[in-house]
Amino acid sequence: MKHLRNLMALAIAGLLATSGIAMTKDEHKAAEERIEADYKAAKAQCDALSGNAKDVCEKEAKGNEKVAKAELQAQYQPSDKHTYKVHEARADADYEVAKEKCDDLSGNAKDVCKKDAKAAHVAAKEKAKVSLAESKPAPSNANLAKQANVAEARKDAAQEMREANYKAAKERCDSLSGDAKDKCVADAKREYAQ
C-alpha cells in the first residue's frame, strides 16, 4: 500500500508539473476525482481479503486517500498550514494501520503493540508541530520571539514523546511480575523522566 501512496503522490506531482503554473480549479477537481477513484480501486482489492488482513487493507486505503487529499490541498494552496496537514494526515494514517495490525496479537503483546503505535504517532505529530513552528516566517525584529516559539514547540514535543514512550515501556513491564516488574517500571521512569 505504501507503493500506492507513492504512486498517487507521483501522479499528483506529474499533474502539477505538466500544468507549468499554479493548479487550476479544473485540474484540482480532476485530481480529486483521481484520488477518489484510486481509493475505490484500493478498497475493492481489500474485498478479496478477510479478517484482520481486510481491516488493515481498508485502513491503508483510507489512510492513503487522506494523505493524497492533504498533499493535493498543499499543492493547490501552498502554505505552512497545509504542509502541516500533510504530515498530520501521514501520522494519522500510519497510526490507524499500526493499531489495526495490533489486532493480530493478543494479551500483553497486543497492548504493547498499541502503546508503541501511539508513541510513534505522538512522535510524528510532535515533529510536525516543531516543523510548523520552524517554518513560520518572522520579521527581523521578531526573530527572538520565533526562536522562543520554536524552543517551546521542541520542549512540548520532547515531553509528549517522553510520556508516550514511557507508557509503551511501562506496558512492556506488565509481562513481568514481582521485583522484575518493579525494576522494569523504575527503569522506565528513570529513562523517560517520569
Helices and strands as residue ranges (DSSP letters): H 2-19, H 25-46, H 51-76, H 80-102, H 107-135, G 140-142, H 143-173, H 178-191
